[in-house]
Every structure is written in structure tokens, then in C-alpha cells.
């Protein structure tokens, strides 16, 4: 089996992607020493590499637009190369946060109220009037973040209306459309989902307790800055609600192989959907590997199973 792990790219999450790629590639080499496992950046040399040394399967581990907006997966589908993960179409749905929130809301999934604001509208209508209307609708505090992208880049929590313009400018640095979302107080958790032998399975929820108020980029990838609990410190009812939400989102959006759903769980056992990721981080501090360790499933074993499944379905 010749497996190519794709990582890197040009997004703001390049470094995280490279770390994820190295970790998964090494786990595959340990799990299947008879396989030929290589890593490659997503750059101008990639297509020539794929034509000259066509792999049996690709594991895309790019974060941000480069790997999650569906474009790269469109190329892989056009080349008819099997790959692990969601299709191009499903990835596009999952990558656009307002669209995803609207879709899950239509089937009764709880998700915080939000306002999506393009930068052009923000300028044309005037920042003051637009932000006043958003605060009136959503109340305070408000979570501000780009509608596309990950790793909480450009995200912040705003407690005072006077701080909202600066938060918007910070989020616009990472995208042309910004999401303002009502803040929901509760336990922040992520639930990872994977597929095996035709079944869609949810791992135990991972509880996230950052040093600061927000689980931001530094909290995600700097060891020791965030405390994790897996399984999360939830009641049985809360834990089941969290897993059910992640499974529902995975199936509703037509996701494939693996995904990670981020949510807030409140004391009344309501799981509030925030966003879903089709290319979960696989670094030493990432949530998916932590959930696998708690379930006594090795990263190499799971990835090898998914690689073989991708080849079989082709």
C-alpha cells in the first residue's frame, strides 16, 4: 500500500497541519511497517508528484481553507484517487459556519443565534449602526469569529459594545465574512466521530478548560495552557446528548470517515452546536488523539482502517 499524507499548505494553520501530518504518517509507519507512507506539502509540485507516483490512497490533513473548503478534495475526486475523509461537497457545507448552523437548526439541533456580516456590508451601512443592531438582537457577551477557518484564529469574546469594533477588525483579518454569535455559558466539549465497518461511532466527549476565557490558538497548541478531561465531567444525560449531537451532525451533513463537533453543554443537558471540522487536528495537544487514547484505540490503527476503507469504496 502506497499512502500519501498531505499537510502544510498556505493557510494560517500551516504549522498545525504539518504537525498533524507528521504525527499521522509516523503512526501509520508504526502500525503498518510494510506500507510505503510518504508526506507531501500542497504546492505547485503536488500534481506532478501524483501523476509520477500515483498513491493508492491520500490522507488530507490540511487545516483551514486549503484543506477543508472542498477545493483540494475536488482535485482528488477529479483524479480518481481514493482519500480519507469527507467529499468535496460535504466539506463545503461543514466549512461555512452560518450555512452549517442553519442546516442543523432545521432538524431541531440547538445552536446559538448569530449574525453573519460581510466586510462590504459592514463598511457600506456603517459600523456603528450594524453593530448596535447585532447587540440588540444577540445581547452580550458575543462571540466574534470568521465564518470560515479554524483553530480559533481571529476569534474573541466581547463583553462590552465598545469592544465590538476592534473584535470585528481582528476577525476580518482572517476572512471577508464574520460571524457574531450569542455566547452560551456551559461546559465546552468536543466529540469526535469515526466510521468503522459501516457504523458511525462517537468517542467520549473531551472537556476543554483553557486558562483564559477562550480556547484560542495559543490554548490549543501550547502544551500546559489548557486542561482537558476525557471523558468530560458530564452527567450521563449530558454525555449522551453531546454524543448524539455529534452523530446527528456527521450524518446530516453527509460527512465521511471522521469529524469533530464542537459544542457547549448546559446544565439542562442541552448540547449547543458551534461548528464541525472535517479535518480534525492530530497534534500532541489535539482533541481527536486524546479521545482515541481514552477509548484505547491507536491513531495508527484507526487511520489504517480508514485508508483500507477508502481504497475499498473506490
PyMOL commands that set and color helices and strands:
alter all, ss='L'
color gray80, all
select helices_A, chain A and resi 14-31+46-52+65-68+71-78+88-95+97-106+119-125+127-138+161-172+217-221+236-252+287-294+299-313
alter helices_A, ss='H'
color red, helices_A
select strands_A, chain A and resi 2-7+36-41+57-60+83-84+114-118+142-146+156-158+177-182+187-196+199-202+206-210+226-229+258-265+271-277
alter strands_A, ss='S'
color yellow, strands_A
deselect
rebuild
show_as cartoon
